[in-house]
Amino acid sequence: MFWGVFRKGKIGPGLFFDLDKGETVNSTVYWDQILLGPLQQFWEESFEDIALPIVMEHNAPVNKKVCIPAREALGMPVLDWPPNSLDLNPIENIWSYIKDIIAKDYGEVSSAAEMKKIVRDMWEQFTDTQWDKLIDSLPERMTAVIAARGGSTRY
């Protein structure tokens, strides 16, 4: 499983979880490998110039339990939003882009190690402002979700 972070004007780290065979990502793994590591560092380095920064996660169970009090202790407010509202999360567009490129250009890759390298390389090639339009589209996204009464939108 890959994790990545960005904000307007800055692409952050992207990494694969370090899991033992058969291990899955749960709240504790997320806390250990993401929240108190790369997310905290990105937060501290990237949000000094923003008056009200907000963490936008995808409302999965791994982002809850031990993570909620940890984010509160670190001063990271989280956007409270409904589950199954992928239209509102701009990073879903980045995941879709990565998946499309992999399907188009790397369909023959059968090695997990090679695929991980491809994904890491793709993430590292993103520029700081490449995805700014996704952040800029948030008001339009919210309006579309409200108009669709929570149903699907073009996002």
Salt bridges, closest charged atoms under 4 A:
ASP49 OD1 - ARG7 NH1 3.10
GLU57 OE1 - ARG71 NH1 3.04
ASP105 OD1 - LYS104 NZ 3.59
ASP121 OD2 - LYS117 NZ 2.63
ASP136 OD1 - LYS8 NZ 2.61
GLU140 OE2 - ARG154 NH2 2.52
